[in-house]
Amino acid sequence: MASGSEPGEAAAKPEQRAADSEGGASFGLPPDFIGRTPKQRREVVWALAQVRSRTRKSLPETMRHSGEDGEPGVVPALTVALQTDPDKLVKRHAAYGLACVADDAIVPPLRGALALADPATKGHAILGLGRRRAREAVPELVGLLDDRYASLMAADALVAIGDERGLGGLSAAAGRGLPLRRHRLRRRVWALEAALGQQPPG
């Protein structure tokens, strides 16, 4: 089992299922989940995070779609793990799994995860919200534009979402900080302006 699940990292076994689908797949947490050791809880949640809703024809295709083929049936269990488990790695695995599901049900728990201290958990949440183009997350993402770890990821998510409300905050953030940071954020400003159909800079 992978121990870190950093944002953008592919699952080690993309086709792994938490249960036999032919026998009626069950994606809930076991009744004694909270009483298990942190290592055992991480294993349970990591297995759920790797469940895929479909089988791709090839490994390259599987990798290309790893961020959208998550099984929607795992969302309730991963939401509980993300919101209630005290272990940092359990939360990180849960956020990773949620971010891979192409379902709007992931938006509320991932929005909540933006306030967590763990950078990797926060990163997974940002990626998932950007993939879902979650307009309701724009205020929180704007609030992360000065976050040392999350700034560029939040900016990319705002570009993907394409909501005009993100432009002011992104433009302001592009005027602060070191020159390289300003340059990188300014490029995201231009990308968002283009997505909004605004005139590019001369």
Buried (B, 14 or more C-beta within 10 A) or exposed (E): EBEEBEBEEBBEEBBBBBBEEEEEBEBBBEEEBEEBEEEEBBBBBBBBBBBBBEEBEEEEEBEEBBBBBBBBBBBBBBBBBBEEBEBBBBBBBBBBBBBBBBBEEBBBBBBBBBEBEBBBBBBBBBBBBBBBBBBBBBEBBBBBBBBEBBBBBBBBBBBBBBBEBBBEBBBBBBEEBEEEBBEBBBBBBBBBBEBEEEEEEE
